[in-house]
Each structure stands twice: as C-alpha cells, then as structure tokens.
Amino acid sequence: MEEKQNFTVSVYTENNVGILNRLSAIFLKRHINIESMTVSKSEIEDVHRFTFVVIVTKTLIRKVVGQLEKQIEVIRAFYHTEDEIIYHETALFKISSKHLYDETIQNKMKFRRAHIISITENYFVIEASGLKEDIDNMYEKLKPYGLLQFVRSGRIAITRPKMAISELLLEIN
C-alpha cells in the first residue's frame, strides 16, 4: 500500500471571485483535509498563488493537481515533497504582562526567530517564525504561562529547483 506523506501544492490562478471555493471543493470531494493554506499575489503580475499543505499518497496528489488544472482560472498547479521546498510559518503568542520580565520566558525567546513585537500594560506579543516543528515547540514552551491568544499562519513555501511558471506564462502570452 502506498504511504501518505506531506505535499505542498502551489496553484497559480487568475484572481477571480469564487476561485478559493472551487479549489477547496476539489479537496473536499476526495475527502482530503487541508492542513494549511495561504493565498497571496505571486511573482507574476495579476497572478495569485494558493499554497495548500495536504497529507495524501503520491497517486492521489497527482490526480488532485490534474483536477485543479482543469479549472478555467488555474494557470498551473504543482506539487512538491518536503525536501523540494524551503518553507516557513509565522505565529503570534499573546501573554500576560506579568510574565514579561520572567527570566524563563526570556530564555524561551532564544528560539531561532522569536521577538517581542508589542508590549502593553496588560500583555505582550511574541512573533515567531520557522518550521512547523519550531512553532509547535514554542507553543509548548509558552503554554504554561497561560496564552491569552495564539494564531499561526499557513505555510509559505518556495521551491528549491527552478519552477517553470514564468517561462510557461511567456509562452501563453
């Protein structure tokens, strides 16, 4: 039996109303849970990039990418394994100000990419970025201090190998 693994799917699209719904419906129809998702403009003018993270088999991801590319607004879709991409997530942790000068919090901030971005009388906010595991570890370290709020972004990723999307668009135009 084929093993499931993490795949990062990049979908380049025109920026049309309802495209997110149509793309996510493709995952829904196949009962695939989307682990994370981000949307932003891409390196190409007037083209948006959707980044989905899913845990499926290679056979299934190939079928899904094929279905994604059948959408009229989709210019191109790609899938990548973990070792083919460079990726990060960002998280914000809101903690009571009574812990601000706690030396153990300061030690936990020695995490590779964490710093305080806001301080008020009642709370302070730590921003951290890194791999999913880094954010998970930071969460576990800060949880005992009574997180007032916690939020994390979806994955943002770029590929290690060159992607042919720019060349493809030049051919289309």
C-alpha positions as CSV (number, residue, x, y, z in Angstrom):
1,M,0.0,0.0,0.0
2,E,1.3,3.5,-0.9
3,E,2.3,5.6,2.0
4,K,0.8,9.0,2.8
5,Q,3.1,12.0,3.0
6,N,3.1,15.8,3.3
7,F,2.7,17.6,-0.1
8,T,2.8,21.3,-0.7
9,V,0.6,22.2,-3.6
10,S,1.2,25.6,-5.4
11,V,-1.7,26.7,-7.6
12,Y,-1.2,29.8,-9.8
13,T,-4.5,31.4,-10.8
14,E,-6.2,34.4,-12.1
15,N,-7.7,36.5,-9.3
16,N,-11.4,35.8,-9.7
17,V,-14.2,35.7,-7.2
18,G,-15.1,32.2,-6.0
19,I,-11.8,30.6,-7.1
20,L,-11.0,29.6,-3.5
21,N,-14.3,27.8,-3.1
22,R,-13.8,25.9,-6.4
23,L,-10.2,24.9,-5.5
24,S,-11.1,23.8,-1.9
25,A,-14.1,21.8,-3.3
26,I,-11.7,19.6,-5.2
27,F,-10.0,18.6,-2.0
28,L,-13.4,18.2,-0.3
29,K,-14.8,15.8,-3.0
30,R,-11.8,13.5,-2.3
31,H,-12.2,13.8,1.5
32,I,-8.7,15.4,1.8
33,N,-8.2,17.6,4.8
34,I,-6.2,20.8,4.1
35,E,-3.6,21.0,6.8
36,S,-2.8,24.7,5.9
37,M,-3.5,27.2,3.2
38,T,-2.2,30.6,2.2
39,V,-3.0,32.9,-0.6
40,S,-1.0,35.8,-2.0
41,K,-0.1,37.6,-5.1
42,S,2.8,35.8,-6.9
43,E,5.9,36.9,-8.6
44,I,3.9,37.4,-11.8
45,E,1.7,40.5,-12.3
46,D,-2.1,39.8,-11.8
47,V,-1.5,36.1,-10.9
48,H,-2.2,34.8,-7.4
49,R,-0.6,31.8,-5.7
50,F,-2.5,29.4,-3.4
51,T,-0.4,27.2,-1.3
52,F,-2.0,24.1,0.2
53,V,-0.5,21.5,2.5
54,V,-2.1,18.1,2.5
55,I,-1.2,14.6,3.6
56,V,-2.0,12.1,0.9
57,T,-0.4,9.4,-1.4
58,K,1.6,10.4,-4.4
59,T,-1.1,8.8,-6.7
60,L,-3.8,10.9,-5.1
61,I,-1.9,14.2,-5.3
62,R,-1.2,13.6,-9.0
63,K,-5.0,13.2,-9.6
64,V,-5.8,16.3,-7.4
65,V,-3.3,18.5,-9.3
66,G,-4.7,17.3,-12.6
67,Q,-8.2,18.3,-11.4
68,L,-7.0,21.7,-10.1
69,E,-5.5,22.4,-13.5
70,K,-8.9,21.8,-15.2
71,Q,-10.3,24.9,-13.5
72,I,-10.6,27.7,-16.1
73,E,-8.8,30.3,-13.8
74,V,-5.9,27.9,-13.0
75,I,-2.8,28.7,-15.0
76,R,-0.8,25.9,-13.5
77,A,-0.6,23.7,-10.4
78,F,2.5,21.9,-8.9
79,Y,3.0,19.6,-6.0
80,H,6.2,19.2,-4.0
81,T,7.6,17.0,-1.3
82,E,9.1,18.4,1.9
83,D,12.7,18.1,0.6
84,E,11.9,20.0,-2.6
85,I,10.8,23.2,-0.8
86,I,12.0,25.9,1.6
87,Y,9.2,26.8,3.9
88,H,8.2,28.8,7.0
89,E,5.2,29.6,9.2
90,T,4.7,32.5,11.4
91,A,2.9,32.6,14.8
92,L,1.8,35.2,17.3
93,F,1.7,34.5,21.1
94,K,-0.2,36.9,23.4
95,I,0.9,36.5,27.1
96,S,0.0,38.4,30.2
97,S,2.5,41.3,31.0
98,K,3.1,39.8,34.5
99,H,5.4,37.3,32.7
100,L,7.3,39.9,30.7
101,Y,10.4,40.0,32.9
102,D,10.3,36.3,33.8
103,E,13.8,35.0,33.0
104,T,12.5,31.7,31.8
105,I,10.4,33.5,29.1
106,Q,13.4,35.4,28.0
107,N,15.3,32.0,27.7
108,K,12.5,30.6,25.6
109,M,12.8,33.6,23.3
110,K,16.2,32.4,22.3
111,F,14.3,30.3,19.8
112,R,15.9,30.9,16.4
113,R,13.4,33.5,15.2
114,A,11.3,35.0,18.0
115,H,11.0,38.5,19.3
116,I,8.5,40.8,21.1
117,I,6.6,43.0,18.7
118,S,4.2,44.7,21.1
119,I,4.1,45.5,24.9
120,T,1.1,47.0,26.7
121,E,0.2,47.3,30.4
122,N,-1.8,44.0,30.2
123,Y,0.0,41.8,27.7
124,F,2.9,41.4,25.3
125,V,3.0,39.7,21.9
126,I,5.8,37.4,20.7
127,E,6.2,36.8,17.0
128,A,8.0,33.6,15.9
129,S,8.7,32.1,12.5
130,G,10.2,28.8,11.5
131,L,9.3,25.3,10.6
132,K,6.0,23.8,11.8
133,E,8.0,21.9,14.5
134,D,9.6,25.1,15.6
135,I,6.2,26.8,16.1
136,D,4.9,23.7,17.9
137,N,7.9,23.7,20.2
138,M,7.5,27.4,21.0
139,Y,3.8,26.8,21.7
140,E,4.5,24.0,24.1
141,K,7.2,26.2,25.9
142,L,4.8,29.2,26.3
143,K,1.6,27.3,27.0
144,P,2.4,27.0,30.8
145,Y,2.4,30.8,31.0
146,G,-1.3,31.0,30.1
147,L,-1.5,32.0,26.4
148,L,-4.1,34.7,26.1
149,Q,-4.2,34.2,22.3
150,F,-2.4,32.2,19.8
151,V,-2.5,32.2,16.0
152,R,-0.3,30.8,13.3
153,S,-0.1,31.3,9.6
154,G,-0.4,28.7,6.9
155,R,2.8,27.5,5.2
156,I,4.6,29.8,2.8
157,A,7.0,28.0,0.5
158,I,9.3,28.4,-2.4
159,T,10.9,25.5,-4.4
160,R,14.5,24.5,-4.3
161,P,14.5,23.6,-8.0
162,K,13.6,26.3,-10.5
163,M,9.9,26.4,-11.3
164,A,8.8,26.8,-14.9
165,I,5.8,29.1,-14.2
166,S,7.4,32.3,-15.6
167,E,8.5,30.6,-18.8
168,L,5.1,29.0,-19.2
169,L,3.4,32.4,-18.9
170,L,5.7,33.9,-21.5
171,E,4.7,31.1,-23.9
172,I,1.0,31.7,-23.3
173,N,1.2,35.5,-23.9
